[in-house]
Amino acid sequence: MGESRDRFPLFPLGIVLLPHEVVPLHIFEERYKLMIGECLERESEFGIVWLGDDGLREVGCTARITQVLDRFDDGRLNILVSGGTPFRLMRRIEDLPYPAGDIDLLDDEPGSDGGLAAEARERYAELVEQVTDERPDGDDLAALDAYGMAATIEFDAKSKQELLELRSEDERMRRVAKLFGSTLKRLAQSERAEELARSNGKLHFSV
């Protein structure tokens, strides 16, 4: 385990934040206005934890406020936050006016397979080129880890949570390569469906 942080502010949400990912948040509840106000004043982090249908997950990601977009007269805020480090929630703290807990930052296991990384980056480059008609620069691509690539693609919360909980970069590279490949297949199917629709054809999807 890595560094421990006690009484760390937490924001349970219906989203999963990944390291390197930038997301907008609208702060409107009083307890979170207080929490975010303290983080801004102290220039400190808080944690985002996925609150799914089956409850609060134990693994979340630290978040740092990078920009305040709007301040409203009633104290509401629109902010941008950037994902930092995965953590495990060890104990919930109940005596603060907002959710908090004792957390352990999570370290990765050693080891790296260049072949896995190369495959993941190639599929990522294909996906970006498919969507934008531009292939990422080679140097920029080589600098991206699994989180960095996944942070730019919209995946469902379950897939992102699984990625966040993996403690090996090799496993993350293997996982994102699979996700990118599945997304490429769905895009190809969608394009084929559009072509057939224009020609009054019928498309049968296999289950």
Buried (B, 14 or more C-beta within 10 A) or exposed (E): EBEEBEEBBBBBBEBBBBBBBBBEBEBEEEBBBBBBEBBEEEEBBBBBBBBBEEEBBBBBBBBBBEEEEEEEEEEBBBBBBBBBBBBBBBEEBEEBEBBBBBBBBBEBEEEEBEEBBEBBBEBBBBBBEBEEEEEBEEEEBEEBBBBBBBBBBEBEBEBBBBBBBBEBBBBBBBBBBBBBBEBBEEBEEEEEBEEEEEEEEEEEEEE
